[in-house]
Amino acid sequence: MREFTAVFKQDGDWWIGWVEEVGGAFAQERTLDEARDSLVEALRDILDLKRADAAKLHEGALRETIRIDAA
């Protein structure tokens, strides 16, 4: 399981959310719960796309998992 930082802000009747660590992961919904769900879906989609793009670019390369502690 990975953890990310979601930030939510109410703008009029809308809730806007984004993920601090991943550019492009945004959501806008009428309720906070809907914004949370949409943001999770957007984050999954972006990570899947980035993973697929990276796999194409680096075919045949050595891949390893690395871990870092939070700053």
PyMOL commands that set and color helices and strands:
alter all, ss='L'
color gray80, all
select helices_A, chain A and resi 32-57
alter helices_A, ss='H'
color red, helices_A
select strands_A, chain A and resi 6-11+14-19+26-29
alter strands_A, ss='S'
color yellow, strands_A
deselect
rebuild
show_as cartoon
